């Protein structure tokens, strides 16, 4: 045939229908600063990667899981014992949840101490904090789904604490539990939160968070900014694609190896099916990411200045969380509160670590 | 009011009864169905009649006022319900109540009992362990076998009836065995011959196997057919026990490694039930019956052991898979690292705009 028909090219076919040139240019020119703190930049991508693993393994589990009081535990046992590689998927999902929250906390603290929340990235910080809360909500709702003894009593204790909030506590309690007590209705409700409502909200907030990062680029820590400003130079940078992405890929593969190892060597336990009439096992406590709050509440006296001690404790945590979220507005530029804010951050980190250790050792 | 009038017979006052009068004193109410059924329609009202069938009641009528009467077991004024855990007649307290007299050599002087070790022996028994240790109120205490009000020591021919009240299957097998006729002929007191009466210890194959713990050798010569049959029973029971133990060990190893062994553990229970049945069937003295039970148990234990070994094999397979995957991951990571290092020299240093 004259001129010959060119071979089929997928990119050409797509390019004739979608203008991807701006996207290609953006990716080609996107860079990541390189300095003594730049290894902290990898935590964000790692958090995203672990979240995607959670989504993928969660979808696979959804094929077999049955969210009812009579079948939940048995369906998880079926996944663990009868479904090919079900044990692997379930154990990866369990371990990855903990790793995801740990890395999310690390990412949050690193952006805090590197002051990445300053103008123009306040919205990025706020959306990130909201994502952290969503991850904790995922952890709390997902913990009940196996419907074993630990799940049941951890949810009972956790939702009881939510019920202590003044004025709205009773509403929160009933909203969470779907009634007065933790029952099959609670399980169904938590399942709905875990697989539909929370993923939908997370998708939107995550899209916003990632878009804001692309818009504003990577933040430079104040000390690095000042250093290069004095030199009248810009810090070196590497291209996001392929340099930074390949480095991220290394971390992701290592994370995958760690997850597989944990899943095979320390499989997530099935436990004993929840008995609503049994008493709580001694020493029941929530997962590690709620433990510092749980342990703190144990040390608060029953009455403080005439007020209920537990209620005061919960309000204190809410206030502390709000102040933390408002960090960009409390420390907008290098100013008189900078050292105070940094000191508070160190104190919070040490407090969380100390209370978590005490909860396990005590 | 004049005390002489208030405490006179005309006003109904009866004063303090003598020990001889105690049963009738209590029986005024407790033997009157019309009176007692006002308080509890189902309550028994034959306690006094039963009491006088007992050795205690018989000796009291003969003038021995040292024997137990109502007040010895139920107290005088602070009488508590039988179901009250602090009552002297609550099941876990009965042995201690009987022991007050039956362990006192001076008090029991002149009695026809062979010794005063009954309560001490009972406290070494599996029955006492079940009652006081495990809190199983269905486990027998003194009154369960001897009766409470009509306390009579079981005679030779009544022993199996008492034990057989709970151990019905053992009784049926014993009665169908050659021992049913042979034991009375030699004056052997039924179940007590092998298991004792008060110090009933946990049974095991050691009671069958030749040696110092064998109960068979009390009557049988070591090489006679009876002893050889006991030996054969011992061997098959021990084989089943060992198979169950092997299966249990395999399941424990798999469980500790995180494998789910729930369904296999259910099979282990079935095997253990066959062992219990086999041990019970020993009372038939029929090796074929015992072997029938142990064969079933051995088959089940074998399947459970295989399941446990399969779980352990699967665990090893998973670990090999993880090891292989880890190697692949390291290879990929190393490849990426080398590629990055090689291309890092070509990465342009760009100023941030």
Boltz contact constraints between the chains, C-beta under 6 A:
constraints:
  - contact:
      token1: [A, 31]
      token2: [B, 350]
      max_distance: 6.0
  - contact:
      token1: [A, 33]
      token2: [B, 352]
      max_distance: 6.0
  - contact:
      token1: [A, 80]
      token2: [B, 260]
      max_distance: 6.0
  - contact:
      token1: [A, 81]
      token2: [B, 260]
      max_distance: 6.0
  - contact:
      token1: [A, 234]
      token2: [B, 351]
      max_distance: 6.0
  - contact:
      token1: [A, 234]
      token2: [B, 352]
      max_distance: 6.0
  - contact:
      token1: [A, 236]
      token2: [B, 349]
      max_distance: 6.0
  - contact:
      token1: [A, 237]
      token2: [B, 350]
      max_distance: 6.0
  - contact:
      token1: [A, 237]
      token2: [B, 352]
      max_distance: 6.0
  - contact:
      token1: [A, 238]
      token2: [B, 347]
      max_distance: 6.0
  - contact:
      token1: [A, 243]
      token2: [B, 347]
      max_distance: 6.0
  - contact:
      token1: [A, 246]
      token2: [B, 336]
      max_distance: 6.0
  - contact:
      token1: [A, 246]
      token2: [B, 340]
      max_distance: 6.0
  - contact:
      token1: [A, 250]
      token2: [B, 333]
      max_distance: 6.0
  - contact:
      token1: [A, 250]
      token2: [B, 336]
      max_distance: 6.0
  - contact:
      token1: [A, 253]
      token2: [B, 329]
      max_distance: 6.0
  - contact:
      token1: [A, 253]
      token2: [B, 332]
      max_distance: 6.0
  - contact:
      token1: [A, 253]
      token2: [B, 333]
      max_distance: 6.0
  - contact:
      token1: [A, 257]
      token2: [B, 326]
      max_distance: 6.0
  - contact:
      token1: [A, 257]
      token2: [B, 329]
      max_distance: 6.0
  - contact:
      token1: [A, 260]
      token2: [B, 322]
      max_distance: 6.0
  - contact:
      token1: [A, 260]
      token2: [B, 325]
      max_distance: 6.0
  - contact:
      token1: [A, 261]
      token2: [B, 322]
      max_distance: 6.0
  - contact:
      token1: [A, 264]
      token2: [B, 318]
      max_distance: 6.0
  - contact:
      token1: [A, 264]
      token2: [B, 319]
      max_distance: 6.0
  - contact:
      token1: [A, 264]
      token2: [B, 322]
      max_distance: 6.0
  - contact:
      token1: [A, 267]
      token2: [B, 258]
      max_distance: 6.0
  - contact:
      token1: [A, 270]
      token2: [B, 260]
      max_distance: 6.0
